[in-house]
Amino acid sequence: MLVPAYMRTERLELRRLREEDLDALTQFFHNSECTKFLAPGFVYQVLVQGHLDHILAQWITSYHIEDDWSSMVAVTLQDKDTPLGFVGIEKRAIDDFPRLVYCLMKANWGKGYATEAAGRMLKFVLEGTTWARVEALVDPRNKASVKVAENLGMRFERMVHDSEFPDDQMLYAIKRASPPGADKDL
């Protein structure tokens, strides 16, 4: 996905991931509290199979491929370069719409960073691409993530079973605001 090299919020900067971010991502994935609600198969690829360097390379490559809709970026404070976590979009072939993903290291929880970073990514997708809808899958036990989705204006639609997760997930979604006179059912 052709994400901008940098996107800013009031306090944060979203920037493309770099090879130097591997250590910060490794710390994230080795914290079981941070990965508790991620897809177990993805976490297995990272922790057991040691594929994080390969996954990071895929994310970096995605910045240069227009039709690659799985792209993550680093979340940093504006005056720092060390990633606080990552945010992005994933689009699998079996999904109709892209999914918003937001993950922060535990030290950065409860500060509003996830809402701020995910909101900026959501704005980019809804205003800068042809996608008219973005979804998020949230584990119902992850109250903080539920709050982020709701703070972004996403609405709960239904419980869904996704083969990547052992338990049913809450499907949240948001549609692009229609211009006056446009079809409301994008």
N, C-alpha and C positions, 0 to 999 in steps of 0.2 A: 504494500500500500504506500502510496507516495505521501507519507506524512511529512509535514514540515520539519526542518532540522531542529527548530526550537518553537515552542509555544509557551506563553507566559500566563500566569494568573497573578492574583494579588501578592502571593507569597512564594509561589513555586515556579519552577521551570520544568517543562517536559522537553526532553531532548532524546535524540536517537541514542540507543544503546551502543556501546563500543566494547571492544575486546577487553579493555581495562576494567570493565564492570563485572567481569566473571567472579571475582572474589566477593563482591557485595551480593551478587545473586546466589552464590554458594552459601553465604551466611544465612540468607533468607530461607533457602530450601532446607537447610539443616536445623531450622527452628520448627519443631513439630507444632507449636501453636500457630505459626504463620501458615503452615500447609494443611492444617486440620480439615479445612473445607474445600481444598482443591481436589480435582479429579485424581483418584488414587493411581490410575495408570500413568498419568503424567508425572506424579511425584515419584513413582517407581522408576520411570525412565531416568529421572534426574538422580535419585539417591542410590538405587541399586545398580542400574546399568551404567551410571556415570555419563549420561548423555547431555549434561548441561552445556558443555562447550559446543556441541552440535546444535542444540536448540538455540543458543545465543547466536550462532552463525546464521541459522535460518531467519531469526528476527532481524538481524543486520541486513541480510540479503533482501528481505521483504521491502525495505525502504526504496529499492530500486526497481521493483516489479509492480507495474500499475495494477494488475489484476490479482495480486496476492493480498487477500483480505485478512491475513493473520499477522498482525504487527503489534509489537509491544515497544514502549518507550520508557526511559528512566524518568523517575520523579525525583527532583532535587530541590533544595531550597535555592532561592535566587542567588545568594551569595556563596553557595557551596557547590561542589561538583560531585560529591558522594551520593549515590542513589539512596533514597529513602524507601524505595520500592519501585514498582512498575505499574503501568496502566496501558490499556490498548484494546484492540479489537481482534476477535478471532472469528473466522468464518470457515466452517467445515462444509464439505460438499453436501452433507445430508441436511444442513440447516437452510432455511429460507432467508434468514436475515443475519446480519453480523451481531455478535455478542460483545457487550462491554465487559471488560475484565479490569479489576482494580485490586492490587495487592501491595500492602505496605509492611515494612518490618515492624515488629512489635513496639519498639521504642517510639514509633511515630503514630501509634493508635491514639484515638481520642482527641486529636488536635484539629480535626476538620480537613486534613490533607487529602484523604481519600475522596471526599465529596468535591473538593476543589479541583483535584487532578482529573478525576473521572468526568466532572462537569466540563472541563476544557476539552477533553478527548471527545465527549459526546457532542459538544458544539461543533468541533471540526467535522465529525462524520455527518451530522445533520445539515450543516451549512455548506460544507465543502465537497460533498460527494453526491452521488445520485441516490443513495440509500434514503428511503423515506421512513424507515423504522429501524430501531435498534432494540435488542433484547438483552436481558441479563438473567442468568440462572443463579439463584441464591438458595443456599441450604437454610431451611427454616430455623435451625438452631443458631445460625449466625446473625444474631440480632443487630450487630453493628453494620453488617453488610445490607441487611434489610433497610436500616435507617438511611444508609447512603443512597440506595436505589430510590427510596421515597423522597429524599431531599432533592434528588435530581429531577423530580417530576415524573419518574417512571411509575407505572401503575401495575399492581399485581393482577394477573389475568387468570392463572390456574396453576395447579400442581402438575408437573410433567415428569415422566420417567425418561432419563437420558442414560444410555448404556455406559457412559463414562463414570457415573456416580452410583454408589450402592443404594442410596435412598432417593426418593422423589425430591425434586427441587421446585422451588417457587419460580415461576416465569414472570418476570417483570418486563414491561415494554414501554417505549415512548415513540410517538410518531412526530415527524417533522411538521411544524406549523404550516398550514396551507395558506397560500396567498389569498386575498379576498376573491371570492367567486370561483375558487378552485374546488375540485372534488374533495370532500372531507374524508373520504375513505381511501387514503393513499395506500 
